[in-house]
């Protein structure tokens, strides 16, 4: 008796065609896309290694990684990549807005220095002025606050060819910081600063993706108060967000820009 042919085994696993990967699209400036994970929609304003910065219609900016299929373009998933076309010839700019110096090796560190209050201050200064400072051979060092500034200045032994610039937070009339700054009288030291409570506040809220920096009640630690108001677990998490939002001088307030530029001019001025 002949067996009947019932066709292929219906219990056998069928090979399923793998979905095609999302198309790649060059992240050109002004290209409007939506981040799949967060729903943030905005135009491309900057592309860096491994990431892209989007700006929404309210001027808020956020940085996102260039993950496969992480964005929607006209409702369809795409993978953004860095533009492949070579940039037009022109005078490139550093993050501080100055003309970039190409094929220049970092100068040997000079005797003059810039001191800042903490590690966050140093990281932010490096983010914007790092290229300029390497060209000039100026090192930025972090202090643990400025309460002992007169002693720190004395140990530095400033002189005509060994100048010291100090960046101070919350340098406003009547503050503790202003009194400490006034106690330093050496002609070879410039103490200047910004009016913001902390260096975080010198970053524009829109660059961090918030409407404004929260008001923290007197007596409450400022960083912790900011995190509480914004629903962020730890200050270290908020700091990552702050630093990720800074890409150039346009992301920080004028008060910080002016203070740092004065310090750089002071410590790099030619002695007579």
C-alpha positions in Angstrom: 0.0 0.0 0.0 1.4 3.3 -1.0 1.9 5.9 1.6 0.2 9.2 1.1 2.2 12.4 0.7 0.9 14.9 3.2 3.5 17.6 2.2 6.1 19.1 4.4 6.1 18.5 8.1 3.8 21.1 9.6 5.6 20.7 13.0 9.0 21.6 11.6 10.2 25.1 12.4 9.8 27.4 9.5 12.6 29.6 8.6 11.6 33.2 9.0 13.1 36.0 6.9 15.0 38.4 9.0 13.7 41.9 8.9 15.8 44.3 6.9 18.0 46.6 9.0 16.7 50.2 9.1 18.3 52.5 6.4 21.2 54.7 7.3 20.8 58.5 7.0 23.5 61.1 7.3 22.8 63.4 10.3 22.9 66.7 8.4 22.2 69.9 10.3 18.5 70.8 10.4 17.4 67.2 9.8 14.4 66.7 12.0 14.2 63.3 13.7 12.6 61.7 16.8 14.4 59.7 19.4 12.5 56.4 19.7 13.3 55.8 23.3 12.2 59.2 24.7 10.0 60.7 22.0 12.2 63.8 21.9 11.8 65.4 18.5 14.2 68.0 17.2 16.6 69.2 14.5 20.2 68.1 14.3 22.4 70.9 15.5 25.7 69.0 16.1 27.2 65.6 15.5 30.1 64.2 17.4 31.9 60.9 17.8 29.1 58.4 18.6 26.4 61.0 19.4 24.1 63.6 18.0 22.6 66.8 19.5 19.0 67.6 18.8 17.2 70.9 19.4 13.4 71.0 19.7 11.1 73.9 18.8 11.4 75.4 22.3 15.2 75.6 22.0 15.9 72.7 24.3 18.9 70.6 23.4 19.6 66.9 24.2 22.4 64.5 23.2 21.6 61.0 22.0 23.9 58.1 21.0 24.0 57.0 17.4 22.5 53.6 18.0 21.1 51.4 15.2 17.5 52.2 14.5 17.3 54.7 17.4 15.5 57.5 15.5 12.4 58.0 13.4 12.4 60.0 10.2 9.0 60.7 8.8 7.7 57.9 11.1 10.1 55.3 9.9 13.1 53.9 11.9 16.5 55.0 10.7 20.1 54.7 11.8 21.8 58.1 11.9 25.5 58.3 10.9 28.0 61.1 10.8 28.0 63.0 7.5 30.4 61.4 5.0 31.0 64.4 2.8 34.1 66.3 3.6 33.4 69.7 5.2 33.9 72.7 3.0 37.3 74.5 3.4 37.2 77.2 5.9 38.6 78.4 9.2 37.5 75.8 11.8 36.6 77.0 15.2 37.3 75.5 18.7 34.5 75.1 21.3 35.4 78.5 22.7 34.8 80.1 19.3 38.4 80.9 18.5 40.1 79.9 15.3 41.5 76.4 15.5 45.2 75.9 15.1 45.9 72.8 13.0 49.0 70.6 13.2 50.1 72.3 16.4 51.6 70.2 19.2 50.6 71.1 22.7 53.1 73.6 24.2 55.2 72.6 27.2 53.3 73.7 30.3 54.1 77.2 31.3 54.8 78.3 34.9 51.6 80.3 35.0 48.4 78.5 36.1 44.6 78.8 36.4 43.0 77.5 39.6 39.3 76.6 39.8 37.3 75.5 42.8 36.5 71.9 42.0 36.6 69.0 39.5 33.4 70.0 37.8 34.8 73.5 37.2 37.9 72.0 35.7 36.0 69.7 33.5 33.7 72.5 32.1 36.7 74.8 31.4 38.4 71.9 29.6 35.3 71.2 27.6 35.2 74.7 26.2 38.7 76.1 26.4 40.8 73.0 26.4 42.1 73.4 22.8 43.1 77.1 23.5 44.8 76.2 26.8 46.9 73.5 25.2 48.1 75.9 22.5 49.1 78.4 25.2 50.6 75.7 27.5 48.4 76.7 30.4 47.4 74.1 33.0 44.1 74.2 34.9 44.3 72.8 38.4 41.4 72.0 40.8 41.2 73.3 44.4 39.0 72.0 47.1 37.1 75.3 47.5 38.7 78.7 48.1 38.5 79.1 51.9 42.3 78.8 52.1 43.0 80.9 49.0 45.5 83.3 50.6 47.7 80.4 51.7 47.4 78.7 48.3 48.5 81.9 46.6 51.5 82.3 48.9 52.6 78.7 48.3 52.4 79.3 44.5 54.9 82.1 44.7 53.5 84.3 41.9 55.8 86.6 40.0 56.1 88.5 36.7 56.7 85.3 34.7 54.6 83.1 37.0 51.1 84.4 37.0 48.1 82.9 38.7 44.5 83.2 37.7 41.7 82.0 40.0 38.1 81.3 39.0 35.6 81.6 41.9 32.0 80.6 42.1 29.3 83.0 43.4 31.6 86.0 43.3 29.0 88.7 44.1 29.1 91.7 46.4 28.9 90.8 50.1 29.5 87.1 49.6 32.1 85.1 51.5 33.8 84.5 48.2 34.1 88.2 47.5 35.8 88.8 50.8 38.3 86.0 50.2 39.0 87.4 46.7 39.6 90.9 48.1 42.3 89.5 50.5 44.5 88.5 47.6 46.4 91.7 46.5 49.4 90.4 44.5 49.7 92.2 41.1 50.6 88.8 39.6 47.3 87.2 40.6 43.9 87.8 39.1 40.9 86.5 41.1 37.7 86.7 39.1 34.6 84.6 38.9 30.9 84.3 38.0 27.7 85.1 39.9 26.2 81.6 39.8 25.9 79.6 43.0 27.7 76.6 41.4 29.3 76.0 38.0 26.3 73.9 37.0 24.2 77.0 37.1 26.6 78.7 34.6 25.3 76.2 31.9 22.2 77.4 30.1 19.0 75.5 31.2 18.1 74.8 27.6 21.4 73.0 27.0 20.6 70.7 29.9 17.0 70.2 28.7 15.2 72.1 31.5 13.2 75.2 31.6 15.1 76.8 34.4 17.5 75.9 37.2 15.3 75.2 40.3 15.3 77.5 43.3 16.8 75.8 46.3 15.7 76.9 49.8 18.4 78.6 51.9 20.3 76.1 54.1 19.8 73.2 51.7 22.9 72.0 49.8 22.4 73.4 46.3 23.3 70.4 44.2 21.2 68.0 46.3 18.3 70.5 46.1 18.5 70.7 42.3 18.5 66.9 42.1 15.5 66.6 44.4 13.5 69.2 42.4 14.4 67.6 39.0 13.8 64.0 40.2 17.4 63.0 39.7 18.7 60.3 42.1 22.3 61.5 42.7 24.4 64.6 41.9 26.8 62.5 39.9 24.0 61.6 37.5 22.9 65.2 37.2 26.5 66.2 36.5 26.8 63.8 33.6 23.7 65.3 32.2 25.0 68.9 32.6 28.4 68.1 31.0 26.8 66.2 28.1 24.8 69.3 27.3 27.9 71.5 26.8 29.4 71.5 23.4 30.6 75.0 22.9 30.6 78.5 24.4 27.0 79.0 23.2 25.9 76.5 25.9 27.1 78.6 28.9 26.2 81.9 30.3 28.0 85.2 29.5 29.1 85.6 33.1 31.3 82.5 32.9 32.6 83.2 29.4 33.9 86.7 30.4 35.5 85.5 33.6 37.5 82.6 32.0 38.5 84.7 29.0 39.9 87.4 31.4 41.9 84.7 33.2 43.4 83.3 30.0 44.3 86.8 28.8 45.9 87.5 32.2 48.1 84.4 32.5 49.2 84.5 28.8 50.0 88.2 28.6 53.6 88.9 27.7 55.7 90.4 30.5 57.5 93.6 29.9 
